Amino acid sequence: MTDPLSYTETTIDTIENDQVIIRPAELADASQLTAIYNYYIQNTTISFRIALTDVSLKEEQITERIGINPFLVADYDGQVIGFAYTSDAGAYEGYRPSKEISIYLDAHVKARGIGSRLYQALEQEIIDNYPHIYKLVSQVTGTNESSLKFHKKHGFEQFGVCENMGYKFDQWLDVVYLEKNIRPLE
């Protein structure tokens, strides 16, 4: 397995949740975001993407989300150790009130509460600054038990499963669909 970033597990082991700053993503973060995401592409079925990405994809994602979809990072001492963002839930304007969320952490940072802080900050950012967003949705690989538990912990409910939707690493993979209403409909 490849190590997503240049710091060591020993450094990661010393991170305390209160030492992490949650802030908006910047273009300068793109290479660190790419390293984190490429780890999941190369080593897991969490992402169905097969080909590694390059920095330009994350730069584009940061730029195209400004004012439309929040994109936050978890920063520890100048290193991005996780990120969370929303994407349009569908291709047409009628989907505007619903957003799909994505959260990725450096592989060494799990179970430290940083993912929860990122999610809570993302939801608060939406509530405070994106009044047209009412629903969050997420697509989770069926074998990703930790992500399914994470979403349920944060109030998401399962609304469907698409069996054998993806194929990666010589296995068929289900996708679990989750949703959460973050404010009442007007």
SEDOGU-519944 format. One record per residue (C-alpha): residue number from 1; residue in three letters; x, y negated, z negated. Coordinates in steps of 0.2 Angstrom, whole numbers. Each point is the difference from the previous one (the first is absolute). Example, Ala and Ser with C-alpha at 12.3 -4.5 7.8 and 13.67 -1.06 7.14 Angstrom:
marlo/torro/X/Y/Z
1/ALA/62/22/-39
2/SER/6/-17/3
END
This chain:
marlo/torro/X/Y/Z
1/MET/0/0/0
2/THR/6/-17/4
3/ASP/1/-14/-14
4/PRO/-11/-14/5
5/LEU/11/-14/-7
6/SER/18/-3/-4
7/TYR/-1/0/-19
8/THR/1/16/-10
9/GLU/-12/10/-10
10/THR/9/-6/-16
11/THR/-4/-18/4
12/ILE/-19/5/3
13/ASP/-1/9/-16
14/THR/4/-16/-10
15/ILE/-14/-10/8
16/GLU/-13/-6/-12
17/ASN/-17/-5/7
18/ASP/2/-17/-8
19/GLN/16/-3/10
20/VAL/-9/1/17
21/ILE/-7/-15/8
22/ILE/-15/2/12
23/ARG/0/-13/14
24/PRO/-5/-3/18
25/ALA/10/9/13
26/GLU/13/-11/9
27/LEU/8/4/17
28/ALA/17/2/-9
29/ASP/-8/16/-8
30/ALA/-3/9/16
31/SER/16/11/0
32/GLN/-4/6/-18
33/LEU/-18/3/4
34/THR/5/10/15
35/ALA/12/11/-10
36/ILE/-14/4/-13
37/TYR/-12/4/14
38/ASN/12/10/10
39/TYR/3/11/-15
40/TYR/-18/5/0
41/ILE/0/3/19
42/GLN/15/11/0
43/ASN/-3/10/-16
44/THR/-19/1/-4
45/THR/-17/2/7
46/ILE/-6/-16/-8
47/SER/2/-9/16
48/PHE/-5/9/16
49/ARG/12/-10/10
50/ILE/14/11/7
51/ALA/13/-12/8
52/LEU/9/-12/-12
53/THR/-4/-18/1
54/ASP/12/-15/2
55/VAL/1/-17/-9
56/SER/-10/-9/14
57/LEU/-16/10/-5
58/LYS/0/-6/-18
59/GLU/4/-18/6
60/GLU/-15/1/11
61/GLN/-11/7/-14
62/ILE/5/-14/-12
63/THR/-2/-14/13
64/GLU/-17/6/7
65/ARG/-7/2/-18
66/ILE/3/-18/-5
67/GLY/-17/-7/-5
68/ILE/-10/15/5
69/ASN/7/15/-10
70/PRO/10/-1/-15
71/PHE/17/8/-1
72/LEU/9/1/-17
73/VAL/17/8/-5
74/ALA/6/6/-17
75/ASP/17/-8/-2
76/TYR/13/6/-13
77/ASP/16/-11/-1
78/GLY/-1/-5/19
79/GLN/-4/17/6
80/VAL/-17/5/7
81/ILE/-5/16/-9
82/GLY/-18/1/7
83/PHE/-13/-9/10
84/ALA/-19/-1/2
85/TYR/-11/-7/14
86/THR/-17/0/8
87/SER/-4/3/18
88/ASP/-15/-2/10
89/ALA/-12/14/-3
90/GLY/-6/0/18
91/ALA/4/-8/17
92/TYR/-15/-11/1
93/GLU/-6/-16/-9
94/GLY/-14/9/-9
95/TYR/13/10/-10
96/ARG/7/-17/-8
97/PRO/-8/3/-17
98/SER/9/17/-2
99/LYS/19/2/-1
100/GLU/11/15/-1
101/ILE/14/0/-13
102/SER/17/8/1
103/ILE/12/2/-15
104/TYR/18/6/1
105/LEU/13/1/-14
106/ASP/18/5/1
107/ALA/0/19/-2
108/HIS/10/-2/-17
109/VAL/-12/-12/-8
110/LYS/-16/11/-2
111/ALA/-9/1/-16
112/ARG/6/-17/-7
113/GLY/-16/-10/2
114/ILE/7/-10/14
115/GLY/-12/7/12
116/SER/-14/-5/-11
117/ARG/7/-18/-2
118/LEU/1/-1/19
119/TYR/-18/6/2
120/GLN/-7/-11/-13
121/ALA/9/-15/7
122/LEU/-6/4/17
123/GLU/-18/1/-6
124/GLN/2/-16/-10
125/GLU/7/-9/15
126/ILE/-15/6/11
127/ILE/-12/-6/-13
128/ASP/8/-17/-3
129/ASN/4/-4/18
130/TYR/-10/11/12
131/PRO/-18/-3/-4
132/HIS/-6/9/16
133/ILE/7/17/-5
134/TYR/-12/11/-10
135/LYS/6/18/3
136/LEU/17/8/-1
137/VAL/2/17/8
138/SER/15/12/1
139/GLN/5/16/10
140/VAL/10/12/-10
141/THR/8/16/5
142/GLY/-10/14/-8
143/THR/16/8/-8
144/ASN/5/-17/-8
145/GLU/-7/4/-17
146/SER/9/-14/-8
147/SER/-8/-13/12
148/LEU/-17/7/-2
149/LYS/1/-1/-19
150/PHE/8/-18/1
151/HIS/-15/-6/11
152/LYS/-13/8/-12
153/LYS/9/-8/-15
154/HIS/-3/-17/9
155/GLY/-18/3/3
156/PHE/0/7/18
157/GLU/-13/14/4
158/GLN/2/13/13
159/PHE/-13/-1/14
160/GLY/6/13/12
161/VAL/14/12/6
162/CYS/5/3/18
163/GLU/8/17/1
164/ASN/15/4/10
165/MET/1/-18/6
166/GLY/19/-1/1
167/TYR/14/12/4
168/LYS/18/-3/-7
169/PHE/14/11/-6
170/ASP/-9/16/7
171/GLN/-16/-2/-10
172/TRP/-17/-7/3
173/LEU/-5/-14/-12
174/ASP/-17/-6/-6
175/VAL/-4/-18/-3
176/VAL/-10/-6/-15
177/TYR/-9/-16/2
178/LEU/-3/-11/-16
179/GLU/-9/-16/-2
180/LYS/-2/-14/-14
181/ASN/-12/-15/0
182/ILE/10/-14/-8
183/ARG/-15/-13/-1
184/PRO/-18/1/3
185/LEU/-7/-3/17
186/GLU/-8/-17/3
END
